Amino acid sequence: MAQTLKEVDGRNAASLARLRALTDRLTDEELARPLGNGWTAAAEIAHLAFFDRRASILVDKWARDGVSASGLDVDVVNDAMLPQWLILPPRDAVNDALAAGEEVNAKIAALSDEFAVALKESREIRLDRSRHRTDHLDELDRIFS
């Protein structure tokens, strides 16, 4: 792998710590504030929870059954899930995102190098969860700085 699992683990841990720091300082009112296009900060955070949890479940499934394609259309998932993410109480969205992040980080940190290569080659999930988190955290930092 171009990136070692230790490097990925470090970035994943740092991005989760950054999410925790951001959500610790935001009020529930700020988390519920509309951001445009129907999104709120809490919905973006629930979105992170969903995709971290999806990655965690796929790691378990593929460890059991072998790596396969899932055929996920991210835009369709986002459009379908947004109404549910919006009705979550903001602090519940935060708690779910932190729990999902901790869960997937732990699973990725425990992968064998061989399985990590197979997962990376599948292009179905990113082992480096920090890339997705950072995109959203950068946006939220710009808005709430």
N, CA, C and O atoms as a GROMACS GRO file, in nm:
protein
  580
    1MET      N    1   0.084  -0.117   0.000
    1MET     CA    2   0.000   0.000   0.000
    1MET      C    3   0.089   0.124   0.000
    1MET      O    4   0.193   0.126   0.065
    2ALA      N    5   0.047   0.226  -0.073
    2ALA     CA    6   0.122   0.351  -0.074
    2ALA      C    7   0.124   0.413   0.065
    2ALA      O    8   0.226   0.466   0.109
    3GLN      N    9   0.011   0.407   0.134
    3GLN     CA   10   0.002   0.455   0.271
    3GLN      C   11   0.004   0.334   0.363
    3GLN      O   12  -0.061   0.233   0.334
    4THR      N   13   0.078   0.343   0.472
    4THR     CA   14   0.075   0.233   0.566
    4THR      C   15  -0.052   0.242   0.649
    4THR      O   16  -0.111   0.349   0.663
    5LEU      N   17  -0.092   0.128   0.703
    5LEU     CA   18  -0.210   0.128   0.790
    5LEU      C   19  -0.187   0.217   0.912
    5LEU      O   20  -0.281   0.278   0.963
    6LYS      N   21  -0.063   0.225   0.959
    6LYS     CA   22  -0.033   0.311   1.073
    6LYS      C   23  -0.056   0.457   1.037
    6LYS      O   24  -0.109   0.533   1.118
    7GLU      N   25  -0.018   0.497   0.916
    7GLU     CA   26  -0.041   0.635   0.872
    7GLU      C   27  -0.191   0.663   0.859
    7GLU      O   28  -0.240   0.768   0.902
    8VAL      N   29  -0.263   0.569   0.800
    8VAL     CA   30  -0.408   0.584   0.786
    8VAL      C   31  -0.473   0.592   0.924
    8VAL      O   32  -0.560   0.677   0.947
    9ASP      N   33  -0.430   0.506   1.015
    9ASP     CA   34  -0.484   0.507   1.151
    9ASP      C   35  -0.462   0.642   1.218
    9ASP      O   36  -0.551   0.694   1.285
   10GLY      N   37  -0.346   0.700   1.200
   10GLY     CA   38  -0.316   0.831   1.258
   10GLY      C   39  -0.405   0.940   1.202
   10GLY      O   40  -0.455   1.024   1.277
   11ARG      N   41  -0.424   0.940   1.070
   11ARG     CA   42  -0.512   1.040   1.008
   11ARG      C   43  -0.657   1.020   1.051
   11ARG      O   44  -0.729   1.116   1.076
   12ASN      N   45  -0.700   0.894   1.058
   12ASN     CA   46  -0.837   0.867   1.102
   12ASN      C   47  -0.859   0.916   1.245
   12ASN      O   48  -0.961   0.977   1.275
   13ALA      N   49  -0.764   0.888   1.333
   13ALA     CA   50  -0.776   0.932   1.472
   13ALA      C   51  -0.777   1.085   1.480
   13ALA      O   52  -0.855   1.142   1.556
   14ALA      N   53  -0.691   1.150   1.403
   14ALA     CA   54  -0.685   1.297   1.407
   14ALA      C   55  -0.815   1.359   1.355
   14ALA      O   56  -0.862   1.458   1.410
   15SER      N   57  -0.873   1.301   1.250
   15SER     CA   58  -0.996   1.359   1.196
   15SER      C   59  -1.113   1.337   1.292
   15SER      O   60  -1.202   1.422   1.302
   16LEU      N   61  -1.113   1.225   1.362
   16LEU     CA   62  -1.219   1.202   1.460
   16LEU      C   63  -1.202   1.297   1.579
   16LEU      O   64  -1.302   1.347   1.632
   17ALA      N   65  -1.080   1.322   1.620
   17ALA     CA   66  -1.055   1.419   1.728
   17ALA      C   67  -1.100   1.559   1.684
   17ALA      O   68  -1.156   1.635   1.763
   18ARG      N   69  -1.075   1.590   1.559
   18ARG     CA   70  -1.118   1.721   1.506
   18ARG      C   71  -1.271   1.731   1.505
   18ARG      O   72  -1.326   1.836   1.539
   19LEU      N   73  -1.339   1.623   1.467
   19LEU     CA   74  -1.486   1.621   1.470
   19LEU      C   75  -1.536   1.640   1.612
   19LEU      O   76  -1.630   1.716   1.636
   20ARG      N   77  -1.473   1.572   1.705
   20ARG     CA   78  -1.513   1.584   1.846
   20ARG      C   79  -1.493   1.728   1.896
   20ARG      O   80  -1.580   1.783   1.963
   21ALA      N   81  -1.381   1.789   1.862
   21ALA     CA   82  -1.354   1.926   1.906
   21ALA      C   83  -1.455   2.023   1.847
   21ALA      O   84  -1.504   2.112   1.916
   22LEU      N   85  -1.485   2.007   1.719
   22LEU     CA   86  -1.582   2.096   1.655
   22LEU      C   87  -1.719   2.081   1.718
   22LEU      O   88  -1.783   2.181   1.752
   23THR      N   89  -1.764   1.959   1.735
   23THR     CA   90  -1.899   1.936   1.787
   23THR      C   91  -1.909   1.970   1.935
   23THR      O   92  -2.018   1.999   1.985
   24ASP      N   93  -1.798   1.965   2.007
   24ASP     CA   94  -1.800   2.007   2.148
   24ASP      C   95  -1.824   2.157   2.160
   24ASP      O   96  -1.884   2.202   2.258
   25ARG      N   97  -1.777   2.234   2.064
   25ARG     CA   98  -1.791   2.379   2.075
   25ARG      C   99  -1.919   2.432   2.011
   25ARG      O  100  -1.960   2.545   2.041
   26LEU      N  101  -1.984   2.354   1.924
   26LEU     CA  102  -2.107   2.401   1.860
   26LEU      C  103  -2.227   2.376   1.951
   26LEU      O  104  -2.237   2.272   2.016
   27THR      N  105  -2.316   2.473   1.954
   27THR     CA  106  -2.441   2.457   2.029
   27THR      C  107  -2.540   2.376   1.945
   27THR      O  108  -2.520   2.358   1.825
   28ASP      N  109  -2.644   2.330   2.008
   28ASP     CA  110  -2.749   2.260   1.934
   28ASP      C  111  -2.813   2.353   1.831
   28ASP      O  112  -2.851   2.310   1.722
   29GLU      N  113  -2.825   2.481   1.866
   29GLU     CA  114  -2.882   2.578   1.771
   29GLU      C  115  -2.793   2.593   1.648
   29GLU      O  116  -2.842   2.602   1.536
   30GLU      N  117  -2.661   2.597   1.669
   30GLU     CA  118  -2.570   2.606   1.555
   30GLU      C  119  -2.575   2.478   1.471
   30GLU      O  120  -2.571   2.484   1.348
   31LEU      N  121  -2.584   2.365   1.537
   31LEU     CA  122  -2.592   2.238   1.465
   31LEU      C  123  -2.719   2.230   1.381
   31LEU      O  124  -2.720   2.165   1.276
   32ALA      N  125  -2.826   2.295   1.425
   32ALA     CA  126  -2.954   2.292   1.353
   32ALA      C  127  -2.966   2.403   1.249
   32ALA      O  128  -3.065   2.406   1.176
   33ARG      N  129  -2.870   2.492   1.241
   33ARG     CA  130  -2.876   2.605   1.148
   33ARG      C  131  -2.872   2.555   1.003
   33ARG      O  132  -2.789   2.471   0.968
   34PRO      N  133  -2.961   2.607   0.918
   34PRO     CA  134  -2.958   2.570   0.776
   34PRO      C  135  -2.827   2.618   0.710
   34PRO      O  136  -2.781   2.729   0.734
   35LEU      N  137  -2.771   2.532   0.626
   35LEU     CA  138  -2.646   2.564   0.556
   35LEU      C  139  -2.667   2.588   0.408
   35LEU      O  140  -2.575   2.630   0.338
   36GLY      N  141  -2.785   2.560   0.360
   36GLY     CA  142  -2.813   2.570   0.217
   36GLY      C  143  -2.839   2.433   0.157
   36GLY      O  144  -2.793   2.331   0.208
   37ASN      N  145  -2.912   2.433   0.048
   37ASN     CA  146  -2.947   2.309  -0.022
   37ASN      C  147  -3.016   2.208   0.068
   37ASN      O  148  -3.008   2.087   0.044
   38GLY      N  149  -3.084   2.257   0.173
   38GLY     CA  150  -3.159   2.169   0.262
   38GLY      C  151  -3.078   2.106   0.373
   38GLY      O  152  -3.134   2.030   0.453
   39TRP      N  153  -2.950   2.134   0.382
   39TRP     CA  154  -2.862   2.072   0.481
   39TRP      C  155  -2.848   2.160   0.605
   39TRP      O  156  -2.861   2.282   0.599
   40THR      N  157  -2.821   2.093   0.717
   40THR     CA  158  -2.780   2.158   0.841
   40THR      C  159  -2.645   2.098   0.880
   40THR      O  160  -2.601   1.998   0.823
   41ALA      N  161  -2.581   2.161   0.978
   41ALA     CA  162  -2.455   2.103   1.028
   41ALA      C  163  -2.480   1.963   1.086
   41ALA      O  164  -2.402   1.871   1.061
   42ALA      N  165  -2.589   1.948   1.161
   42ALA     CA  166  -2.620   1.817   1.219
   42ALA      C  167  -2.645   1.713   1.111
   42ALA      O  168  -2.605   1.597   1.126
   43ALA      N  169  -2.711   1.752   1.002
   43ALA     CA  170  -2.733   1.657   0.892
   43ALA      C  171  -2.600   1.616   0.828
   43ALA      O  172  -2.582   1.500   0.793
   44GLU      N  173  -2.508   1.711   0.813
   44GLU     CA  174  -2.376   1.676   0.759
   44GLU      C  175  -2.304   1.579   0.852
   44GLU      O  176  -2.236   1.486   0.806
   45ILE      N  177  -2.319   1.600   0.980
   45ILE     CA  178  -2.254   1.511   1.077
   45ILE      C  179  -2.320   1.374   1.076
   45ILE      O  180  -2.251   1.272   1.089
   46ALA      N  181  -2.452   1.369   1.061
   46ALA     CA  182  -2.522   1.241   1.049
   46ALA      C  183  -2.480   1.169   0.921
   46ALA      O  184  -2.469   1.047   0.919
   47HIS      N  185  -2.455   1.245   0.815
   47HIS     CA  186  -2.404   1.191   0.689
   47HIS      C  187  -2.269   1.123   0.714
   47HIS      O  188  -2.244   1.014   0.663
   48LEU      N  189  -2.182   1.186   0.792
   48LEU     CA  190  -2.053   1.124   0.825
   48LEU      C  191  -2.075   0.994   0.901
   48LEU      O  192  -2.007   0.895   0.875
   49ALA      N  193  -2.168   0.995   0.996
   49ALA     CA  194  -2.197   0.874   1.072
   49ALA      C  195  -2.241   0.761   0.980
   49ALA      O  196  -2.194   0.648   0.993
   50PHE      N  197  -2.331   0.792   0.888
   50PHE     CA  198  -2.381   0.691   0.796
   50PHE      C  199  -2.268   0.628   0.717
   50PHE      O  200  -2.259   0.505   0.709
   51PHE      N  201  -2.182   0.710   0.658
   51PHE     CA  202  -2.078   0.654   0.572
   51PHE      C  203  -1.967   0.586   0.651
   51PHE      O  204  -1.906   0.492   0.600
   52ASP      N  205  -1.938   0.630   0.773
   52ASP     CA  206  -1.844   0.556   0.857
   52ASP      C  207  -1.904   0.423   0.897
   52ASP      O  208  -1.835   0.321   0.897
   53ARG      N  209  -2.033   0.423   0.933
   53ARG     CA  210  -2.097   0.298   0.972
   53ARG      C  211  -2.106   0.201   0.853
   53ARG      O  212  -2.086   0.081   0.869
   54ARG      N  213  -2.134   0.255   0.734
   54ARG     CA  214  -2.137   0.171   0.614
   54ARG      C  215  -2.001   0.104   0.593
   54ARG      O  216  -1.994  -0.016   0.565
   55ALA      N  217  -1.894   0.181   0.607
   55ALA     CA  218  -1.760   0.126   0.590
   55ALA      C  219  -1.733   0.017   0.694
   55ALA      O  220  -1.676  -0.087   0.662
   56SER      N  221  -1.774   0.040   0.817
   56SER     CA  222  -1.754  -0.057   0.923
   56SER      C  223  -1.828  -0.187   0.894
   56SER      O  224  -1.773  -0.296   0.912
   57ILE      N  225  -1.952  -0.175   0.850
   57ILE     CA  226  -2.032  -0.295   0.819
   57ILE      C  227  -1.973  -0.370   0.700
   57ILE      O  228  -1.970  -0.493   0.700
   58LEU      N  229  -1.926  -0.296   0.598
   58LEU     CA  230  -1.865  -0.363   0.483
   58LEU      C  231  -1.737  -0.436   0.522
   58LEU      O  232  -1.711  -0.545   0.471
   59VAL      N  233  -1.657  -0.377   0.610
   59VAL     CA  234  -1.536  -0.447   0.656
   59VAL      C  235  -1.575  -0.581   0.717
   59VAL      O  236  -1.514  -0.684   0.686
   60ASP      N  237  -1.675  -0.582   0.804
   60ASP     CA  238  -1.720  -0.708   0.866
   60ASP      C  239  -1.774  -0.805   0.762
   60ASP      O  240  -1.739  -0.923   0.763
   61LYS      N  241  -1.859  -0.757   0.674
   61LYS     CA  242  -1.921  -0.843   0.573
   61LYS      C  243  -1.815  -0.904   0.482
   61LYS      O  244  -1.817  -1.024   0.454
   62TRP      N  245  -1.723  -0.821   0.436
   62TRP     CA  246  -1.622  -0.871   0.343
   62TRP      C  247  -1.518  -0.960   0.412
   62TRP      O  248  -1.459  -1.047   0.347
   63ALA      N  249  -1.495  -0.940   0.540
   63ALA     CA  250  -1.407  -1.031   0.613
   63ALA      C  251  -1.470  -1.169   0.620
   63ALA      O  252  -1.401  -1.271   0.617
   64ARG      N  253  -1.601  -1.172   0.629
   64ARG     CA  254  -1.676  -1.297   0.639
   64ARG      C  255  -1.700  -1.361   0.503
   64ARG      O  256  -1.684  -1.482   0.487
   65ASP      N  257  -1.738  -1.279   0.402
   65ASP     CA  258  -1.787  -1.332   0.275
   65ASP      C  259  -1.695  -1.307   0.155
   65ASP      O  260  -1.720  -1.361   0.047
   66GLY      N  261  -1.592  -1.228   0.173
   66GLY     CA  262  -1.507  -1.190   0.061
   66GLY      C  263  -1.548  -1.054   0.005
   66GLY      O  264  -1.665  -1.017   0.011
   67VAL      N  265  -1.453  -0.982  -0.048
   67VAL     CA  266  -1.476  -0.847  -0.099
   67VAL      C  267  -1.556  -0.854  -0.228
   67VAL      O  268  -1.526  -0.934  -0.317
   68SER      N  269  -1.658  -0.769  -0.238
   68SER     CA  270  -1.739  -0.762  -0.358
   68SER      C  271  -1.786  -0.619  -0.380
   68SER      O  272  -1.774  -0.535  -0.291
   69ALA      N  273  -1.839  -0.592  -0.497
   69ALA     CA  274  -1.887  -0.458  -0.530
   69ALA      C  275  -2.025  -0.436  -0.470
   69ALA      O  276  -2.107  -0.529  -0.464
   70SER      N  277  -2.052  -0.314  -0.425
   70SER     CA  278  -2.182  -0.284  -0.367
   70SER      C  279  -2.268  -0.198  -0.459
   70SER      O  280  -2.391  -0.195  -0.444
   71GLY      N  281  -2.206  -0.129  -0.554
   71GLY     CA  282  -2.282  -0.049  -0.650
   71GLY      C  283  -2.353   0.070  -0.589
   71GLY      O  284  -2.464   0.103  -0.632
   72LEU      N  285  -2.294   0.134  -0.491
   72LEU     CA  286  -2.357   0.247  -0.422
   72LEU      C  287  -2.353   0.373  -0.508
   72LEU      O  288  -2.249   0.408  -0.563
   73ASP      N  289  -2.466   0.439  -0.518
   73ASP     CA  290  -2.475   0.571  -0.582
   73ASP      C  291  -2.485   0.673  -0.469
   73ASP      O  292  -2.592   0.690  -0.409
   74VAL      N  293  -2.375   0.740  -0.439
   74VAL     CA  294  -2.366   0.830  -0.324
   74VAL      C  295  -2.469   0.941  -0.331
   74VAL      O  296  -2.530   0.975  -0.229
   75ASP      N  297  -2.491   0.999  -0.448
   75ASP     CA  298  -2.588   1.108  -0.459
   75ASP      C  299  -2.729   1.060  -0.428
   75ASP      O  300  -2.805   1.132  -0.363
   76VAL      N  301  -2.764   0.942  -0.472
   76VAL     CA  302  -2.897   0.887  -0.442
   76VAL      C  303  -2.910   0.861  -0.292
   76VAL      O  304  -3.013   0.891  -0.233
   77VAL      N  305  -2.806   0.805  -0.232
   77VAL     CA  306  -2.810   0.780  -0.088
   77VAL      C  307  -2.826   0.912  -0.013
   77VAL      O  308  -2.910   0.922   0.077
   78ASN      N  309  -2.748   1.013  -0.049
   78ASN     CA  310  -2.759   1.142   0.019
   78ASN      C  311  -2.899   1.200   0.006
   78ASN      O  312  -2.957   1.247   0.104
   79ASP      N  313  -2.954   1.197  -0.115
   79ASP     CA  314  -3.088   1.251  -0.137
   79ASP      C  315  -3.193   1.172  -0.058
   79ASP      O  316  -3.287   1.230  -0.003
   80ALA      N  317  -3.177   1.040  -0.052
   80ALA     CA  318  -3.274   0.956   0.018
   80ALA      C  319  -3.263   0.970   0.170
   80ALA      O  320  -3.364   0.964   0.240
   81MET      N  321  -3.143   0.986   0.219
   81MET     CA  322  -3.122   0.990   0.364
   81MET      C  323  -3.138   1.128   0.426
   81MET      O  324  -3.164   1.138   0.546
   82LEU      N  325  -3.122   1.235   0.348
   82LEU     CA  326  -3.126   1.370   0.404
   82LEU      C  327  -3.249   1.396   0.491
   82LEU      O  328  -3.234   1.451   0.600
   83PRO      N  329  -3.370   1.359   0.448
   83PRO     CA  330  -3.486   1.385   0.535
   83PRO      C  331  -3.473   1.317   0.672
   83PRO      O  332  -3.515   1.375   0.773
   84GLN      N  333  -3.417   1.199   0.678
   84GLN     CA  334  -3.398   1.131   0.806
   84GLN      C  335  -3.289   1.198   0.888
   84GLN      O  336  -3.302   1.211   1.010
   85TRP      N  337  -3.182   1.240   0.822
   85TRP     CA  338  -3.074   1.307   0.894
   85TRP      C  339  -3.123   1.439   0.954
   85TRP      O  340  -3.080   1.479   1.062
   86LEU      N  341  -3.213   1.505   0.884
   86LEU     CA  342  -3.263   1.634   0.931
   86LEU      C  343  -3.354   1.623   1.054
   86LEU      O  344  -3.363   1.717   1.132
   87ILE      N  345  -3.420   1.510   1.072
   87ILE     CA  346  -3.510   1.498   1.187
   87ILE      C  347  -3.440   1.447   1.312
   87ILE      O  348  -3.500   1.442   1.419
   88LEU      N  349  -3.315   1.411   1.301
   88LEU     CA  350  -3.240   1.369   1.420
   88LEU      C  351  -3.214   1.489   1.510
   88LEU      O  352  -3.180   1.596   1.461
   89PRO      N  353  -3.230   1.474   1.639
   89PRO     CA  354  -3.186   1.580   1.729
   89PRO      C  355  -3.036   1.603   1.707
   89PRO      O  356  -2.960   1.506   1.695
   90PRO      N  357  -2.992   1.728   1.700
   90PRO     CA  358  -2.852   1.757   1.666
   90PRO      C  359  -2.750   1.680   1.750
   90PRO      O  360  -2.654   1.626   1.696
   91ARG      N  361  -2.770   1.676   1.880
   91ARG     CA  362  -2.670   1.609   1.964
   91ARG      C  363  -2.671   1.459   1.940
   91ARG      O  364  -2.567   1.394   1.956
   92ASP      N  365  -2.785   1.400   1.901
   92ASP     CA  366  -2.789   1.258   1.865
   92ASP      C  367  -2.707   1.233   1.739
   92ASP      O  368  -2.638   1.132   1.729
   93ALA      N  369  -2.715   1.324   1.643
   93ALA     CA  370  -2.634   1.311   1.521
   93ALA      C  371  -2.485   1.314   1.555
   93ALA      O  372  -2.407   1.236   1.501
   94VAL      N  373  -2.447   1.404   1.645
   94VAL     CA  374  -2.307   1.414   1.689
   94VAL      C  375  -2.263   1.285   1.756
   94VAL      O  376  -2.159   1.229   1.721
   95ASN      N  377  -2.341   1.239   1.852
   95ASN     CA  378  -2.305   1.117   1.925
   95ASN      C  379  -2.294   0.997   1.833
   95ASN      O  380  -2.205   0.914   1.849
   96ASP      N  381  -2.384   0.988   1.736
   96ASP     CA  382  -2.380   0.878   1.640
   96ASP      C  383  -2.255   0.887   1.553
   96ASP      O  384  -2.191   0.785   1.526
   97ALA      N  385  -2.221   1.006   1.508
   97ALA     CA  386  -2.102   1.023   1.424
   97ALA      C  387  -1.975   0.987   1.501
   97ALA      O  388  -1.885   0.922   1.446
   98LEU      N  389  -1.966   1.027   1.624
   98LEU     CA  390  -1.849   0.994   1.705
   98LEU      C  391  -1.839   0.843   1.730
   98LEU      O  392  -1.731   0.786   1.722
   99ALA      N  393  -1.952   0.781   1.760
   99ALA     CA  394  -1.953   0.635   1.783
   99ALA      C  395  -1.918   0.559   1.656
   99ALA      O  396  -1.840   0.464   1.659
  100ALA      N  397  -1.976   0.600   1.544
  100ALA     CA  398  -1.947   0.533   1.416
  100ALA      C  399  -1.801   0.552   1.378
  100ALA      O  400  -1.737   0.460   1.329
  101GLY      N  401  -1.749   0.672   1.401
  101GLY     CA  402  -1.609   0.699   1.370
  101GLY      C  403  -1.515   0.615   1.454
  101GLY      O  404  -1.418   0.560   1.403
  102GLU      N  405  -1.544   0.606   1.584
  102GLU     CA  406  -1.460   0.522   1.671
  102GLU      C  407  -1.465   0.376   1.627
  102GLU      O  408  -1.363   0.307   1.625
  103GLU      N  409  -1.585   0.330   1.592
  103GLU     CA  410  -1.602   0.190   1.550
  103GLU      C  411  -1.523   0.160   1.423
  103GLU      O  412  -1.448   0.062   1.419
  104VAL      N  413  -1.538   0.243   1.321
  104VAL     CA  414  -1.470   0.215   1.195
  104VAL      C  415  -1.319   0.235   1.209
  104VAL      O  416  -1.241   0.160   1.150
  105ASN      N  417  -1.277   0.335   1.286
  105ASN     CA  418  -1.133   0.354   1.306
  105ASN      C  419  -1.070   0.231   1.369
  105ASN      O  420  -0.963   0.187   1.327
  106ALA      N  421  -1.137   0.174   1.470
  106ALA     CA  422  -1.084   0.056   1.538
  106ALA      C  423  -1.075  -0.063   1.442
  106ALA      O  424  -0.977  -0.137   1.444
  107LYS      N  425  -1.177  -0.080   1.359
  107LYS     CA  426  -1.174  -0.193   1.265
  107LYS      C  427  -1.065  -0.177   1.162
  107LYS      O  428  -0.997  -0.273   1.127
  108ILE      N  429  -1.047  -0.056   1.112
  108ILE     CA  430  -0.944  -0.032   1.012
  108ILE      C  431  -0.805  -0.050   1.074
  108ILE      O  432  -0.715  -0.106   1.011
  109ALA      N  433  -0.788  -0.004   1.196
  109ALA     CA  434  -0.659  -0.017   1.264
  109ALA      C  435  -0.621  -0.164   1.285
  109ALA      O  436  -0.503  -0.198   1.292
  110ALA      N  437  -0.721  -0.251   1.295
  110ALA     CA  438  -0.696  -0.392   1.322
  110ALA      C  439  -0.682  -0.478   1.196
  110ALA      O  440  -0.659  -0.598   1.206
  111LEU      N  441  -0.695  -0.419   1.077
  111LEU     CA  442  -0.688  -0.496   0.953
  111LEU      C  443  -0.549  -0.553   0.930
  111LEU      O  444  -0.448  -0.492   0.966
  112SER      N  445  -0.546  -0.669   0.868
  112SER     CA  446  -0.418  -0.721   0.819
  112SER      C  447  -0.380  -0.643   0.694
  112SER      O  448  -0.466  -0.587   0.627
  113ASP      N  449  -0.251  -0.638   0.664
  113ASP     CA  450  -0.208  -0.568   0.544
  113ASP      C  451  -0.271  -0.628   0.420
  113ASP      O  452  -0.310  -0.555   0.328
  114GLU      N  453  -0.282  -0.759   0.415
  114GLU     CA  454  -0.339  -0.827   0.297
  114GLU      C  455  -0.485  -0.789   0.276
  114GLU      O  456  -0.526  -0.759   0.164
  115PHE      N  457  -0.563  -0.789   0.384
  115PHE     CA  458  -0.704  -0.754   0.372
  115PHE      C  459  -0.719  -0.606   0.339
  115PHE      O  460  -0.808  -0.568   0.263
  116ALA      N  461  -0.634  -0.522   0.396
  116ALA     CA  462  -0.639  -0.379   0.367
  116ALA      C  463  -0.614  -0.354   0.219
  116ALA      O  464  -0.681  -0.269   0.159
  117VAL      N  465  -0.521  -0.425   0.159
  117VAL     CA  466  -0.494  -0.410   0.015
  117VAL      C  467  -0.617  -0.452  -0.065
  117VAL      O  468  -0.655  -0.384  -0.160
  118ALA      N  469  -0.679  -0.562  -0.028
  118ALA     CA  470  -0.800  -0.608  -0.099
  118ALA      C  471  -0.912  -0.505  -0.088
  118ALA      O  472  -0.981  -0.479  -0.186
  119LEU      N  473  -0.929  -0.447   0.028
  119LEU     CA  474  -1.032  -0.345   0.045
  119LEU      C  475  -1.001  -0.221  -0.038
  119LEU      O  476  -1.090  -0.164  -0.102
  120LYS      N  477  -0.876  -0.181  -0.037
  120LYS     CA  478  -0.837  -0.063  -0.115
  120LYS      C  479  -0.859  -0.087  -0.264
  120LYS      O  480  -0.909   0.000  -0.335
  121GLU      N  481  -0.824  -0.203  -0.311
  121GLU     CA  482  -0.839  -0.236  -0.453
  121GLU      C  483  -0.986  -0.244  -0.494
  121GLU      O  484  -1.017  -0.225  -0.612
  122SER      N  485  -1.074  -0.271  -0.401
  122SER     CA  486  -1.217  -0.280  -0.433
  122SER      C  487  -1.274  -0.143  -0.471
  122SER      O  488  -1.371  -0.135  -0.545
  123ARG      N  489  -1.213  -0.037  -0.420
  123ARG     CA  490  -1.258   0.101  -0.442
  123ARG      C  491  -1.401   0.124  -0.392
  123ARG      O  492  -1.467   0.219  -0.435
  124GLU      N  493  -1.448   0.039  -0.304
  124GLU     CA  494  -1.584   0.052  -0.248
  124GLU      C  495  -1.587   0.136  -0.122
  124GLU      O  496  -1.685   0.205  -0.096
  125ILE      N  497  -1.481   0.132  -0.044
  125ILE     CA  498  -1.471   0.215   0.076
  125ILE      C  499  -1.330   0.271   0.084
  125ILE      O  500  -1.235   0.215   0.030
  126ARG      N  501  -1.320   0.384   0.152
  126ARG     CA  502  -1.188   0.443   0.178
  126ARG      C  503  -1.146   0.403   0.318
  126ARG      O  504  -1.216   0.430   0.416
  127LEU      N  505  -1.031   0.340   0.327
  127LEU     CA  506  -0.978   0.309   0.459
  127LEU      C  507  -0.937   0.437   0.530
  127LEU      O  508  -0.947   0.447   0.653
  128ASP      N  509  -0.892   0.535   0.453
  128ASP     CA  510  -0.858   0.665   0.510
  128ASP      C  511  -0.986   0.745   0.524
  128ASP      O  512  -1.024   0.822   0.436
  129ARG      N  513  -1.053   0.726   0.638
  129ARG     CA  514  -1.181   0.792   0.664
  129ARG      C  515  -1.163   0.943   0.680
  129ARG      O  516  -1.258   1.020   0.668
  130SER      N  517  -1.040   0.985   0.709
  130SER     CA  518  -1.014   1.127   0.731
  130SER      C  519  -1.042   1.210   0.607
  130SER      O  520  -1.077   1.327   0.618
  131ARG      N  521  -1.027   1.152   0.490
  131ARG     CA  522  -1.050   1.229   0.367
  131ARG      C  523  -1.194   1.278   0.359
  131ARG      O  524  -1.217   1.395   0.328
  132HIS      N  525  -1.288   1.193   0.388
  132HIS     CA  526  -1.429   1.231   0.384
  132HIS      C  527  -1.461   1.326   0.499
  132HIS      O  528  -1.527   1.428   0.479
  133ARG      N  529  -1.414   1.292   0.618
  133ARG     CA  530  -1.441   1.378   0.733
  133ARG      C  531  -1.384   1.519   0.711
  133ARG      O  532  -1.452   1.618   0.739
  134THR      N  533  -1.262   1.526   0.661
  134THR     CA  534  -1.195   1.656   0.644
  134THR      C  535  -1.271   1.745   0.548
  134THR      O  536  -1.280   1.866   0.570
  135ASP      N  537  -1.324   1.688   0.441
  135ASP     CA  538  -1.404   1.770   0.346
  135ASP      C  539  -1.516   1.842   0.419
  135ASP      O  540  -1.537   1.962   0.399
  136HIS      N  541  -1.588   1.770   0.504
  136HIS     CA  542  -1.701   1.828   0.576
  136HIS      C  543  -1.655   1.918   0.691
  136HIS      O  544  -1.714   2.022   0.717
  137LEU      N  545  -1.551   1.876   0.759
  137LEU     CA  546  -1.501   1.957   0.870
  137LEU      C  547  -1.446   2.091   0.822
  137LEU      O  548  -1.465   2.193   0.888
  138ASP      N  549  -1.378   2.091   0.707
  138ASP     CA  550  -1.329   2.217   0.652
  138ASP      C  551  -1.445   2.311   0.622
  138ASP      O  552  -1.438   2.430   0.652
  139GLU      N  553  -1.551   2.257   0.565
  139GLU     CA  554  -1.669   2.339   0.535
  139GLU      C  555  -1.732   2.394   0.662
  139GLU      O  556  -1.764   2.513   0.671
  140LEU      N  557  -1.749   2.308   0.761
  140LEU     CA  558  -1.812   2.351   0.886
  140LEU      C  559  -1.723   2.450   0.961
  140LEU      O  560  -1.774   2.544   1.023
  141ASP      N  561  -1.592   2.432   0.955
  141ASP     CA  562  -1.502   2.529   1.018
  141ASP      C  563  -1.512   2.665   0.952
  141ASP      O  564  -1.509   2.768   1.020
  142ARG      N  565  -1.526   2.668   0.820
  142ARG     CA  566  -1.541   2.797   0.750
  142ARG      C  567  -1.670   2.866   0.795
  142ARG      O  568  -1.672   2.988   0.814
  143ILE      N  569  -1.775   2.791   0.811
  143ILE     CA  570  -1.904   2.847   0.847
  143ILE      C  571  -1.906   2.894   0.993
  143ILE      O  572  -1.961   3.000   1.023
  144PHE      N  573  -1.847   2.818   1.081
  144PHE     CA  574  -1.860   2.846   1.224
  144PHE      C  575  -1.735   2.906   1.287
  144PHE      O  576  -1.722   2.907   1.410
  145SER      N  577  -1.643   2.955   1.207
  145SER     CA  578  -1.523   3.019   1.262
  145SER      C  579  -1.545   3.164   1.288
  145SER      O  580  -1.455   3.234   1.334
   0.00000   0.00000   0.00000
